[in-house]
Amino acid sequence: DIVMTQSPESLAVSLGEGATISCKSSQSLFYSSNNKNYLAWYRQKPGQPPKLLIYWASTRESGVPDRFSGSGSGTDFTLTISSLQAEDVAVYYCQQYYGTPYTFGQGTKLEIK
Amino acid sequence: EVHLVESGGGLVQPGGSLRLSCAASGFTFSTYDMNWVRQAPGKGLEWISYISFSSSAKYYADSVKGRFTISRDNAKNSLFLQMSSLRAEDTALYYCASAWSGYYFNSWGQGTQVTVSS
């Protein structure tokens, strides 16, 4: 199974400041035949289901604010929030869909400082 | 607008069975692969099962293999999860999630709670 490891486990950031979450996979998520990384990011606000933010490691889902960006390739990925808003308080998960069993990172809890 | 609504959860004794349903609307259900994902209280997300749009492929997490069965009815825009031999560790909020071409999970339902306890 592909193990997804996120860091940090929790993060406190001031409003308007940037936040960076790291996600590392135990094997490469890059598929050379289509030049894509099979990595997604989700945000789960308290009491709500997860919501897709980023797919193919760096493609923003429709309607997601451009303050969210994804980067990385192979086994190392990053989710960056450029200017934290109050509504960004949530738990963030990375997920690999390279192969089953699909696996998620353990989550990063983002709070306001 | 995409809408996924789970139902069928509840309180069940260890060893019991339960059938979850997920009603889909707002998109062409028959062209999307589907998944079940669960979240134990205060814990992270765990993928448990996948079914292709045509039902030709089905996959399970080791934690539920042999006990859970995924199915779908494209004519009724519905996804199902038949759960048997339930254990306390199956207690969780169960989400259905659509996956375009079997990739990322683009839409999620609100979830249905399953509690396994005597």
gemmi code that builds the backbone of each chain (N, CA, C; Angstrom):
import gemmi

chains = {
    "A": [
        ("ASP", (0.837, -1.198, 0.000), (0.000, 0.000, 0.000), (0.875, 1.252, 0.000)),
        ("ILE", (0.413, 2.304, -0.649), (1.127, 3.574, -0.656), (0.784, 4.342, 0.618)),
        ("VAL", (1.817, 4.680, 1.378), (1.625, 5.417, 2.624), (1.794, 6.910, 2.355)),
        ("MET", (0.826, 7.688, 2.801), (0.852, 9.138, 2.640), (1.122, 9.768, 3.998)),
        ("THR", (2.144, 10.611, 4.067), (2.534, 11.222, 5.334), (2.495, 12.734, 5.200)),
        ("GLN", (1.656, 13.376, 5.995), (1.533, 14.829, 5.969), (2.289, 15.450, 7.126)),
        ("SER", (2.748, 16.668, 6.911), (3.337, 17.451, 7.983), (3.080, 18.930, 7.729)),
        ("PRO", (2.881, 19.729, 8.800), (2.789, 19.252, 10.177), (1.420, 18.641, 10.460)),
        ("GLU", (1.220, 18.110, 11.658), (-0.090, 17.574, 12.036), (-1.060, 18.705, 12.334)),
        ("SER", (-0.522, 19.821, 12.835), (-1.345, 21.002, 13.070), (-0.520, 22.250, 12.807)),
        ("LEU", (-1.253, 23.317, 12.523), (-0.605, 24.541, 12.082), (-1.472, 25.722, 12.491)),
        ("ALA", (-0.890, 26.729, 13.108), (-1.616, 27.947, 13.478), (-0.988, 29.121, 12.741)),
        ("VAL", (-1.829, 29.820, 11.978), (-1.346, 30.899, 11.118), (-2.224, 32.133, 11.322)),
        ("SER", (-1.636, 33.295, 11.264), (-2.392, 34.542, 11.403), (-3.186, 34.829, 10.130)),
        ("LEU", (-4.327, 35.475, 10.298), (-5.124, 35.866, 9.136), (-4.280, 36.705, 8.179)),
        ("GLY", (-4.393, 36.382, 6.885), (-3.637, 37.105, 5.879), (-2.252, 36.553, 5.611)),
        ("GLU", (-1.779, 35.697, 6.504), (-0.470, 35.085, 6.307), (-0.590, 33.820, 5.456)),
        ("GLY", (0.526, 33.290, 5.013), (0.532, 32.090, 4.209), (0.692, 30.827, 5.044)),
        ("ALA", (0.227, 29.711, 4.478), (0.352, 28.418, 5.147), (0.813, 27.377, 4.128)),
        ("THR", (1.668, 26.484, 4.586), (2.191, 25.439, 3.711), (2.075, 24.089, 4.383)),
        ("ILE", (1.495, 23.138, 3.665), (1.327, 21.777, 4.159), (2.067, 20.832, 3.222)),
        ("SER", (2.821, 19.926, 3.808), (3.605, 18.977, 3.024), (2.955, 17.597, 3.024)),
        ("CYS", (3.115, 16.902, 1.933), (2.599, 15.532, 1.803), (3.642, 14.697, 1.071)),
        ("LYS", (4.038, 13.601, 1.683), (5.020, 12.710, 1.057), (4.426, 11.327, 0.886)),
        ("SER", (4.675, 10.729, -0.264), (4.169, 9.391, -0.543), (5.319, 8.382, -0.496)),
        ("SER", (4.977, 7.141, -0.150), (6.001, 6.106, 0.003), (6.507, 5.583, -1.341)),
        ("GLN", (5.782, 5.910, -2.417), (6.271, 5.605, -3.753), (5.788, 6.689, -4.710)),
        ("SER", (6.440, 6.778, -5.859), (6.130, 7.835, -6.798), (4.691, 7.771, -7.273)),
        ("LEU", (4.067, 8.954, -7.362), (2.698, 9.058, -7.868), (2.680, 9.583, -9.301)),
        ("PHE", (3.862, 9.655, -9.916), (3.986, 10.172, -11.272), (3.847, 9.052, -12.284)),
        ("TYR", (2.930, 9.244, -13.232), (2.691, 8.262, -14.282), (3.257, 8.847, -15.574)),
        ("SER", (4.340, 8.297, -16.058), (5.070, 8.892, -17.177), (4.281, 8.879, -18.480)),
        ("SER", (3.348, 7.946, -18.626), (2.640, 7.836, -19.907), (1.753, 9.053, -20.178)),
        ("ASN", (1.299, 9.716, -19.111), (0.470, 10.906, -19.298), (1.030, 12.136, -18.578)),
        ("ASN", (2.214, 11.974, -17.996), (2.896, 13.108, -17.356), (2.084, 13.718, -16.206)),
        ("LYS", (1.391, 12.864, -15.466), (0.548, 13.380, -14.375), (0.916, 12.751, -13.038)),
        ("ASN", (0.744, 13.528, -11.976), (0.892, 13.047, -10.626), (-0.491, 12.793, -10.046)),
        ("TYR", (-0.713, 11.563, -9.563), (-2.033, 11.135, -9.113), (-2.241, 11.507, -7.638)),
        ("LEU", (-2.339, 12.822, -7.400), (-2.386, 13.347, -6.039), (-3.463, 14.429, -5.955)),
        ("ALA", (-4.315, 14.331, -4.943), (-5.376, 15.314, -4.721), (-5.283, 15.878, -3.305)),
        ("TRP", (-5.828, 17.076, -3.147), (-5.947, 17.725, -1.838), (-7.417, 18.016, -1.557)),
        ("TYR", (-7.813, 17.786, -0.298), (-9.182, 18.043, 0.133), (-9.158, 18.907, 1.380)),
        ("ARG", (-10.221, 19.674, 1.560), (-10.421, 20.452, 2.779), (-11.692, 19.938, 3.452)),
        ("GLN", (-11.617, 19.709, 4.748), (-12.791, 19.280, 5.507), (-13.026, 20.269, 6.640)),
        ("LYS", (-14.046, 21.082, 6.479), (-14.426, 22.001, 7.537), (-15.188, 21.238, 8.611)),
        ("PRO", (-15.192, 21.747, 9.851), (-15.878, 21.039, 10.947), (-17.330, 20.726, 10.609)),
        ("GLY", (-17.713, 19.462, 10.797), (-19.087, 19.044, 10.582), (-19.501, 18.916, 9.129)),
        ("GLN", (-18.545, 18.999, 8.215), (-18.855, 18.917, 6.790), (-18.078, 17.773, 6.134)),
        ("PRO", (-18.544, 17.323, 4.967), (-17.762, 16.324, 4.234), (-16.540, 16.976, 3.608)),
        ("PRO", (-15.563, 16.183, 3.197), (-14.409, 16.744, 2.486), (-14.835, 17.405, 1.180)),
        ("LYS", (-14.032, 18.375, 0.756), (-14.277, 19.060, -0.514), (-12.974, 19.061, -1.312)),
        ("LEU", (-13.086, 18.686, -2.573), (-11.915, 18.653, -3.450), (-11.405, 20.065, -3.707)),
        ("LEU", (-10.090, 20.258, -3.494), (-9.454, 21.540, -3.764), (-8.569, 21.478, -5.010)),
        ("ILE", (-7.705, 20.461, -5.045), (-6.654, 20.348, -6.043), (-6.607, 18.901, -6.521)),
        ("TYR", (-6.413, 18.707, -7.828), (-6.185, 17.373, -8.368), (-5.046, 17.421, -9.364)),
        ("TRP", (-4.578, 16.240, -9.756), (-3.341, 16.151, -10.562), (-2.220, 16.993, -9.949)),
        ("ALA", (-2.209, 17.055, -8.635), (-1.193, 17.713, -7.812), (-1.223, 19.236, -7.872)),
        ("SER", (-1.703, 19.815, -8.981), (-1.604, 21.268, -9.120), (-2.779, 21.928, -9.832)),
        ("THR", (-3.781, 21.158, -10.220), (-4.944, 21.719, -10.907), (-6.024, 22.081, -9.902)),
        ("ARG", (-6.383, 23.351, -9.875), (-7.389, 23.822, -8.929), (-8.781, 23.434, -9.425)),
        ("GLU", (-9.586, 22.887, -8.514), (-10.966, 22.530, -8.845), (-11.741, 23.821, -9.132)),
        ("SER", (-12.736, 23.707, -10.014), (-13.567, 24.852, -10.351), (-14.191, 25.467, -9.101)),
        ("GLY", (-14.096, 26.786, -8.977), (-14.693, 27.479, -7.847), (-13.787, 27.624, -6.643)),
        ("VAL", (-12.651, 26.962, -6.655), (-11.720, 27.060, -5.527), (-10.917, 28.351, -5.672)),
        ("PRO", (-10.837, 29.146, -4.608), (-10.113, 30.429, -4.704), (-8.661, 30.244, -5.116)),
        ("ASP", (-8.133, 31.229, -5.836), (-6.772, 31.080, -6.351), (-5.708, 31.272, -5.270)),
        ("ARG", (-6.122, 31.526, -4.027), (-5.129, 31.547, -2.944), (-4.650, 30.135, -2.603)),
        ("PHE", (-5.366, 29.116, -3.112), (-4.952, 27.728, -2.928), (-4.141, 27.277, -4.149)),
        ("SER", (-2.987, 26.697, -3.883), (-2.185, 26.166, -4.974), (-1.488, 24.885, -4.536)),
        ("GLY", (-1.293, 23.994, -5.499), (-0.603, 22.746, -5.233), (0.622, 22.629, -6.103)),
        ("SER", (1.640, 21.988, -5.559), (2.869, 21.807, -6.312), (3.522, 20.488, -5.918)),
        ("GLY", (4.573, 20.145, -6.646), (5.323, 18.937, -6.336), (5.174, 17.874, -7.404)),
        ("SER", (6.005, 16.856, -7.283), (5.984, 15.753, -8.240), (6.689, 14.545, -7.635)),
        ("GLY", (6.306, 13.381, -8.127), (6.956, 12.154, -7.645), (6.453, 11.737, -6.283)),
        ("THR", (7.220, 12.047, -5.258), (6.835, 11.653, -3.898), (6.658, 12.825, -2.946)),
        ("ASP", (6.934, 14.028, -3.388), (6.870, 15.192, -2.504), (5.942, 16.265, -3.049)),
        ("PHE", (4.950, 16.620, -2.238), (3.925, 17.544, -2.686), (3.654, 18.593, -1.610)),
        ("THR", (3.118, 19.737, -2.054), (2.846, 20.841, -1.129), (1.533, 21.509, -1.490)),
        ("LEU", (0.755, 21.815, -0.451), (-0.427, 22.661, -0.593), (-0.094, 23.997, 0.052)),
        ("THR", (-0.293, 25.062, -0.691), (-0.003, 26.400, -0.181), (-1.269, 27.239, -0.195)),
        ("ILE", (-1.519, 27.906, 0.932), (-2.598, 28.896, 1.020), (-1.902, 30.231, 1.150)),
        ("SER", (-2.118, 31.108, 0.188), (-1.290, 32.309, 0.125), (-1.678, 33.366, 1.149)),
        ("SER", (-2.938, 33.467, 1.481), (-3.397, 34.493, 2.417), (-4.579, 33.921, 3.191)),
        ("LEU", (-4.320, 33.485, 4.405), (-5.316, 32.740, 5.167), (-6.555, 33.572, 5.468)),
        ("GLN", (-7.706, 32.967, 5.191), (-8.984, 33.565, 5.546), (-9.617, 32.756, 6.680)),
        ("ALA", (-10.548, 33.373, 7.379), (-11.178, 32.704, 8.526), (-11.857, 31.393, 8.104)),
        ("GLU", (-12.416, 31.377, 6.892), (-13.143, 30.186, 6.435), (-12.208, 29.031, 6.052)),
        ("ASP", (-10.890, 29.265, 6.124), (-9.936, 28.205, 5.790), (-9.624, 27.307, 6.987)),
        ("VAL", (-10.179, 27.641, 8.143), (-10.004, 26.773, 9.305), (-10.637, 25.419, 8.996)),
        ("ALA", (-9.817, 24.378, 9.000), (-10.271, 23.073, 8.541), (-9.144, 22.068, 8.740)),
        ("VAL", (-9.465, 20.825, 8.406), (-8.434, 19.797, 8.304), (-8.201, 19.547, 6.809)),
        ("TYR", (-6.954, 19.482, 6.427), (-6.584, 19.287, 5.023), (-5.970, 17.902, 4.851)),
        ("TYR", (-6.408, 17.210, 3.801), (-5.918, 15.855, 3.515), (-5.347, 15.792, 2.106)),
        ("CYS", (-4.237, 15.086, 1.970), (-3.791, 14.695, 0.640), (-4.238, 13.252, 0.408)),
        ("GLN", (-4.351, 12.871, -0.847), (-4.807, 11.525, -1.200), (-4.150, 11.101, -2.497)),
        ("GLN", (-3.725, 9.836, -2.539), (-3.203, 9.303, -3.797), (-4.284, 8.459, -4.466)),
        ("TYR", (-4.417, 8.651, -5.774), (-5.335, 7.802, -6.543), (-4.562, 7.081, -7.641)),
        ("TYR", (-3.270, 6.830, -7.363), (-2.416, 6.108, -8.303), (-2.848, 4.656, -8.414)),
        ("GLY", (-3.289, 4.120, -7.274), (-3.741, 2.738, -7.276), (-4.461, 2.387, -6.000)),
        ("THR", (-5.248, 1.332, -6.059), (-5.956, 0.892, -4.866), (-5.032, 0.050, -3.985)),
        ("PRO", (-5.181, 0.103, -2.672), (-6.151, 0.931, -1.958), (-5.783, 2.411, -2.024)),
        ("TYR", (-6.758, 3.241, -2.406), (-6.522, 4.677, -2.363), (-6.238, 5.055, -0.912)),
        ("THR", (-5.277, 5.896, -0.685), (-4.902, 6.218, 0.678), (-4.810, 7.730, 0.880)),
        ("PHE", (-5.142, 8.128, 2.113), (-5.109, 9.526, 2.508), (-3.981, 9.760, 3.501)),
        ("GLY", (-3.506, 10.990, 3.536), (-2.646, 11.388, 4.623), (-3.469, 11.463, 5.897)),
        ("GLN", (-2.787, 11.612, 7.029), (-3.477, 11.597, 8.322), (-4.194, 12.907, 8.612)),
        ("GLY", (-3.965, 13.913, 7.776), (-4.634, 15.194, 7.958), (-3.765, 16.226, 8.646)),
        ("THR", (-3.967, 17.489, 8.275), (-3.297, 18.626, 8.916), (-4.368, 19.599, 9.356)),
        ("LYS", (-4.408, 19.869, 10.656), (-5.412, 20.776, 11.205), (-4.879, 22.203, 11.148)),
        ("LEU", (-5.586, 23.064, 10.444), (-5.181, 24.451, 10.269), (-6.061, 25.357, 11.111)),
        ("GLU", (-5.416, 26.139, 11.956), (-6.138, 27.033, 12.850), (-5.637, 28.459, 12.697)),
        ("ILE", (-6.415, 29.380, 13.228), (-6.031, 30.789, 13.209), (-5.226, 31.100, 14.458)),
        ("LYS", (-4.101, 31.783, 14.278), (-3.276, 32.170, 15.425), (-3.843, 33.429, 16.061)),
    ],
    "B": [
        ("GLU", (-26.722, 20.902, -10.174), (-25.786, 20.764, -9.066), (-25.705, 19.303, -8.637)),
        ("VAL", (-24.492, 18.826, -8.424), (-24.282, 17.444, -7.981), (-24.802, 17.273, -6.556)),
        ("HIS", (-25.541, 16.192, -6.367), (-26.111, 15.906, -5.049), (-25.960, 14.420, -4.768)),
        ("LEU", (-25.326, 14.105, -3.637), (-25.187, 12.726, -3.187), (-25.764, 12.639, -1.780)),
        ("VAL", (-26.718, 11.732, -1.582), (-27.373, 11.610, -0.282), (-27.309, 10.166, 0.194)),
        ("GLU", (-26.575, 9.954, 1.281), (-26.456, 8.626, 1.872), (-27.601, 8.371, 2.850)),
        ("SER", (-27.938, 7.101, 2.996), (-28.954, 6.691, 3.961), (-28.693, 5.247, 4.349)),
        ("GLY", (-29.406, 4.799, 5.375), (-29.314, 3.405, 5.777), (-28.470, 3.136, 7.004)),
        ("GLY", (-27.810, 4.170, 7.507), (-26.994, 3.976, 8.704), (-27.842, 3.770, 9.944)),
        ("GLY", (-27.184, 3.422, 11.025), (-27.899, 3.220, 12.280), (-27.062, 2.463, 13.272)),
        ("LEU", (-27.730, 2.039, 14.347), (-27.087, 1.268, 15.408), (-27.305, -0.221, 15.138)),
        ("VAL", (-26.241, -0.983, 15.135), (-26.334, -2.424, 14.874), (-25.409, -3.166, 15.832)),
        ("GLN", (-25.802, -4.367, 16.210), (-24.985, -5.167, 17.121), (-23.798, -5.787, 16.380)),
        ("PRO", (-22.718, -6.052, 17.108), (-21.583, -6.751, 16.485), (-22.050, -8.044, 15.837)),
        ("GLY", (-21.533, -8.286, 14.616), (-21.940, -9.462, 13.864), (-23.142, -9.220, 12.970)),
        ("GLY", (-23.775, -8.080, 13.127), (-24.962, -7.771, 12.347), (-24.657, -7.251, 10.954)),
        ("SER", (-25.732, -6.904, 10.250), (-25.618, -6.436, 8.866), (-26.360, -5.123, 8.689)),
        ("LEU", (-25.969, -4.419, 7.644), (-26.587, -3.140, 7.332), (-26.371, -2.877, 5.850)),
        ("ARG", (-27.330, -2.216, 5.199), (-27.159, -1.858, 3.794), (-27.267, -0.352, 3.644)),
        ("LEU", (-26.189, 0.256, 3.184), (-26.170, 1.684, 2.942), (-26.551, 1.974, 1.495)),
        ("SER", (-27.204, 3.131, 1.309), (-27.558, 3.575, -0.031), (-27.035, 4.984, -0.248)),
        ("CYS", (-26.818, 5.317, -1.493), (-26.386, 6.663, -1.874), (-27.177, 7.044, -3.116)),
        ("ALA", (-28.032, 8.055, -2.976), (-28.842, 8.521, -4.098), (-28.133, 9.686, -4.776)),
        ("ALA", (-27.973, 9.574, -6.082), (-27.227, 10.583, -6.843), (-28.157, 11.384, -7.743)),
        ("SER", (-27.855, 12.655, -7.891), (-28.602, 13.511, -8.814), (-27.718, 14.659, -9.266)),
        ("GLY", (-28.104, 15.298, -10.363), (-27.372, 16.470, -10.841), (-26.212, 16.167, -11.757)),
        ("PHE", (-25.991, 14.901, -12.052), (-24.934, 14.529, -12.981), (-25.290, 13.172, -13.602)),
        ("THR", (-24.555, 12.794, -14.627), (-24.824, 11.523, -15.306), (-24.164, 10.400, -14.525)),
        ("PHE", (-24.917, 9.878, -13.586), (-24.405, 8.880, -12.629), (-23.761, 7.693, -13.338)),
        ("SER", (-24.374, 7.259, -14.433), (-23.927, 6.036, -15.108), (-22.553, 6.162, -15.762)),
        ("THR", (-22.001, 7.378, -15.795), (-20.685, 7.572, -16.413), (-19.585, 7.813, -15.380)),
        ("TYR", (-19.938, 7.788, -14.103), (-18.969, 8.047, -13.041), (-18.680, 6.792, -12.232)),
        ("ASP", (-17.409, 6.586, -11.926), (-17.035, 5.596, -10.942), (-17.416, 6.138, -9.560)),
        ("MET", (-17.607, 5.234, -8.609), (-18.055, 5.643, -7.286), (-17.241, 4.948, -6.196)),
        ("ASN", (-17.213, 5.596, -5.044), (-16.457, 5.066, -3.920), (-17.229, 5.226, -2.609)),
        ("TRP", (-16.853, 4.415, -1.640), (-17.263, 4.610, -0.252), (-16.003, 4.924, 0.550)),
        ("VAL", (-16.125, 5.935, 1.386), (-15.043, 6.365, 2.272), (-15.644, 6.515, 3.660)),
        ("ARG", (-14.920, 6.108, 4.680), (-15.453, 6.245, 6.037), (-14.513, 7.045, 6.910)),
        ("GLN", (-15.095, 7.560, 7.986), (-14.333, 8.365, 8.938), (-14.784, 8.008, 10.342)),
        ("ALA", (-13.931, 7.338, 11.079), (-14.227, 6.998, 12.466), (-14.244, 8.280, 13.300)),
        ("PRO", (-14.933, 8.278, 14.423), (-15.056, 9.487, 15.242), (-13.699, 10.090, 15.591)),
        ("GLY", (-13.502, 11.347, 15.217), (-12.265, 12.054, 15.520), (-11.053, 11.609, 14.741)),
        ("LYS", (-11.272, 10.771, 13.723), (-10.147, 10.227, 12.954), (-10.140, 10.757, 11.524)),
        ("GLY", (-9.193, 10.245, 10.738), (-9.045, 10.664, 9.361), (-9.916, 9.865, 8.405)),
        ("LEU", (-9.650, 10.044, 7.127), (-10.441, 9.421, 6.073), (-9.845, 8.074, 5.670)),
        ("GLU", (-10.724, 7.098, 5.484), (-10.305, 5.765, 5.057), (-11.144, 5.342, 3.863)),
        ("TRP", (-10.509, 5.163, 2.726), (-11.203, 4.613, 1.558), (-11.501, 3.149, 1.816)),
        ("ILE", (-12.732, 2.703, 1.468), (-13.055, 1.306, 1.698), (-13.493, 0.550, 0.463)),
        ("SER", (-14.055, 1.228, -0.549), (-14.492, 0.465, -1.701), (-14.691, 1.346, -2.921)),
        ("TYR", (-14.500, 0.746, -4.098), (-14.642, 1.402, -5.393), (-15.457, 0.514, -6.320)),
        ("ILE", (-16.268, 1.158, -7.187), (-16.964, 0.435, -8.239), (-16.898, 1.275, -9.519)),
        ("SER", (-16.581, 0.643, -10.616), (-16.518, 1.349, -11.887), (-17.919, 1.709, -12.371)),
        ("PHE", (-17.996, 2.585, -13.372), (-19.286, 3.070, -13.835), (-20.196, 1.941, -14.327)),
        ("SER", (-19.562, 0.894, -14.885), (-20.336, -0.218, -15.450), (-20.453, -1.406, -14.510)),
        ("SER", (-19.901, -1.262, -13.306), (-19.853, -2.348, -12.311), (-18.886, -3.467, -12.689)),
        ("SER", (-18.088, -3.268, -13.721), (-17.183, -4.322, -14.174), (-15.971, -4.483, -13.247)),
        ("ALA", (-15.638, -3.451, -12.504), (-14.511, -3.506, -11.580), (-14.953, -3.075, -10.185)),
        ("LYS", (-14.544, -3.844, -9.198), (-14.851, -3.533, -7.807), (-13.597, -3.808, -6.979)),
        ("TYR", (-13.280, -2.888, -6.077), (-12.112, -3.058, -5.226), (-12.494, -2.749, -3.781)),
        ("TYR", (-11.752, -3.366, -2.863), (-12.048, -3.202, -1.441), (-10.753, -3.016, -0.650)),
        ("ALA", (-10.868, -2.282, 0.436), (-9.774, -2.220, 1.398), (-9.699, -3.560, 2.124)),
        ("ASP", (-8.505, -3.924, 2.550), (-8.341, -5.195, 3.260), (-9.212, -5.255, 4.514)),
        ("SER", (-9.450, -4.094, 5.125), (-10.199, -4.044, 6.380), (-11.654, -4.481, 6.213)),
        ("VAL", (-12.172, -4.462, 4.990), (-13.579, -4.817, 4.779), (-13.761, -5.954, 3.767)),
        ("LYS", (-12.682, -6.381, 3.150), (-12.771, -7.411, 2.106), (-13.391, -8.686, 2.671)),
        ("GLY", (-14.345, -9.230, 1.931), (-15.023, -10.441, 2.362), (-16.217, -10.183, 3.259)),
        ("ARG", (-16.359, -8.956, 3.751), (-17.483, -8.621, 4.625), (-18.430, -7.600, 3.973)),
        ("PHE", (-17.866, -6.698, 3.165), (-18.663, -5.654, 2.530), (-18.750, -5.930, 1.029)),
        ("THR", (-19.877, -5.540, 0.437), (-20.069, -5.690, -1.005), (-20.629, -4.398, -1.584)),
        ("ILE", (-19.950, -3.869, -2.580), (-20.398, -2.650, -3.243), (-21.188, -3.014, -4.489)),
        ("SER", (-22.223, -2.230, -4.778), (-23.005, -2.441, -5.992), (-23.645, -1.115, -6.388)),
        ("ARG", (-24.239, -1.102, -7.561), (-24.900, 0.109, -8.037), (-26.047, -0.264, -8.966)),
        ("ASP", (-26.992, 0.676, -9.097), (-28.105, 0.527, -10.028), (-28.158, 1.815, -10.849)),
        ("ASN", (-27.599, 1.775, -12.037), (-27.530, 2.995, -12.839), (-28.911, 3.479, -13.274)),
        ("ALA", (-29.847, 2.567, -13.405), (-31.199, 2.956, -13.799), (-31.879, 3.778, -12.703)),
        ("LYS", (-31.435, 3.558, -11.475), (-32.029, 4.268, -10.329), (-31.063, 5.280, -9.720)),
        ("ASN", (-29.945, 5.522, -10.405), (-28.946, 6.495, -9.915), (-28.573, 6.239, -8.457)),
        ("SER", (-28.308, 5.000, -8.147), (-28.064, 4.624, -6.749), (-26.825, 3.754, -6.586)),
        ("LEU", (-26.145, 3.979, -5.480), (-24.972, 3.210, -5.068), (-25.309, 2.538, -3.749)),
        ("PHE", (-24.757, 1.340, -3.541), (-25.061, 0.602, -2.325), (-23.793, 0.044, -1.687)),
        ("LEU", (-23.888, -0.205, -0.386), (-22.831, -0.913, 0.327), (-23.506, -1.880, 1.288)),
        ("GLN", (-23.404, -3.163, 0.989), (-23.924, -4.196, 1.878), (-22.827, -4.562, 2.861)),
        ("MET", (-23.104, -4.361, 4.143), (-22.113, -4.602, 5.177), (-22.589, -5.755, 6.072)),
        ("SER", (-21.729, -6.730, 6.273), (-22.073, -7.854, 7.139), (-20.919, -8.131, 8.100)),
        ("SER", (-21.185, -8.996, 9.076), (-20.188, -9.327, 10.105), (-19.567, -8.056, 10.683)),
        ("LEU", (-20.426, -7.103, 11.015), (-19.943, -5.802, 11.467), (-19.240, -5.911, 12.813)),
        ("ARG", (-18.212, -5.071, 12.945), (-17.374, -5.026, 14.141), (-17.414, -3.630, 14.735)),
        ("ALA", (-17.000, -3.523, 15.976), (-16.972, -2.222, 16.640), (-16.116, -1.229, 15.851)),
        ("GLU", (-15.037, -1.723, 15.263), (-14.135, -0.841, 14.519), (-14.712, -0.355, 13.188)),
        ("ASP", (-15.893, -0.846, 12.814), (-16.575, -0.337, 11.622), (-17.404, 0.906, 11.942)),
        ("THR", (-17.477, 1.260, 13.214), (-18.205, 2.460, 13.620), (-17.571, 3.683, 12.980)),
        ("ALA", (-18.364, 4.409, 12.193), (-17.825, 5.542, 11.444), (-18.951, 6.262, 10.719)),
        ("LEU", (-18.614, 7.417, 10.186), (-19.469, 8.141, 9.250), (-19.075, 7.671, 7.855)),
        ("TYR", (-20.042, 7.168, 7.111), (-19.763, 6.605, 5.793), (-20.198, 7.589, 4.706)),
        ("TYR", (-19.245, 7.949, 3.841), (-19.498, 8.851, 2.736), (-19.474, 8.100, 1.407)),
        ("CYS", (-20.356, 8.494, 0.495), (-20.172, 8.084, -0.884), (-19.528, 9.257, -1.623)),
        ("ALA", (-18.714, 8.938, -2.613), (-17.991, 9.965, -3.349), (-17.883, 9.568, -4.812)),
        ("SER", (-18.160, 10.499, -5.690), (-18.028, 10.237, -7.122), (-16.592, 10.502, -7.555)),
        ("ALA", (-16.179, 9.788, -8.574), (-14.798, 9.908, -9.054), (-14.796, 9.899, -10.566)),
        ("TRP", (-14.457, 11.043, -11.165), (-14.406, 11.123, -12.616), (-13.310, 10.204, -13.147)),
        ("SER", (-13.685, 9.273, -13.999), (-12.760, 8.305, -14.595), (-11.965, 7.528, -13.545)),
        ("GLY", (-12.561, 7.417, -12.375), (-11.910, 6.644, -11.327), (-10.750, 7.336, -10.663)),
        ("TYR", (-10.632, 8.609, -10.867), (-9.514, 9.330, -10.296), (-9.909, 10.052, -9.009)),
        ("TYR", (-9.668, 11.337, -8.937), (-9.933, 12.112, -7.724), (-11.436, 12.134, -7.422)),
        ("PHE", (-11.737, 12.313, -6.108), (-13.116, 12.273, -5.628), (-13.714, 13.680, -5.737)),
        ("ASN", (-14.463, 13.927, -6.789), (-14.889, 15.289, -7.076), (-16.119, 15.746, -6.284)),
        ("SER", (-16.952, 14.817, -5.831), (-18.123, 15.203, -5.035), (-18.355, 14.187, -3.933)),
        ("TRP", (-18.815, 14.671, -2.791), (-19.052, 13.835, -1.614), (-20.462, 14.088, -1.083)),
        ("GLY", (-21.054, 13.048, -0.513), (-22.297, 13.232, 0.209), (-22.029, 13.730, 1.613)),
        ("GLN", (-23.103, 13.900, 2.396), (-22.984, 14.384, 3.774), (-22.650, 13.265, 4.753)),
        ("GLY", (-22.843, 12.019, 4.304), (-22.482, 10.880, 5.147), (-23.660, 10.310, 5.922)),
        ("THR", (-23.554, 9.032, 6.289), (-24.527, 8.370, 7.133), (-23.769, 7.642, 8.245)),
        ("GLN", (-24.252, 7.775, 9.461), (-23.536, 7.254, 10.633), (-23.865, 5.785, 10.862)),
        ("VAL", (-22.838, 4.991, 11.023), (-22.978, 3.585, 11.388), (-22.314, 3.380, 12.743)),
        ("THR", (-23.068, 2.842, 13.676), (-22.542, 2.563, 15.011), (-22.731, 1.087, 15.310)),
        ("VAL", (-21.638, 0.411, 15.600), (-21.679, -1.014, 15.907), (-21.400, -1.179, 17.399)),
        ("SER", (-22.428, -1.576, 18.120), (-22.300, -1.678, 19.574), (-23.386, -2.583, 20.120)),
        ("SER", (-23.055, -3.256, 21.210), (-24.053, -4.105, 21.855), (-24.785, -3.333, 22.950)),
    ],
}
model = gemmi.Model(1)
for chain_id, residues in chains.items():
    chain = gemmi.Chain(chain_id)
    for i, (resn, *xyz) in enumerate(residues, 1):
        res = gemmi.Residue()
        res.name, res.seqid = resn, gemmi.SeqId(i, " ")
        for name, pos in zip(("N", "CA", "C"), xyz):
            atom = gemmi.Atom()
            atom.name, atom.element = name, gemmi.Element(name[0])
            atom.pos, atom.b_iso = gemmi.Position(*pos), 0.0
            res.add_atom(atom)
        chain.add_residue(res)
    model.add_chain(chain)
structure = gemmi.Structure()
structure.add_model(model)
structure.setup_entities()
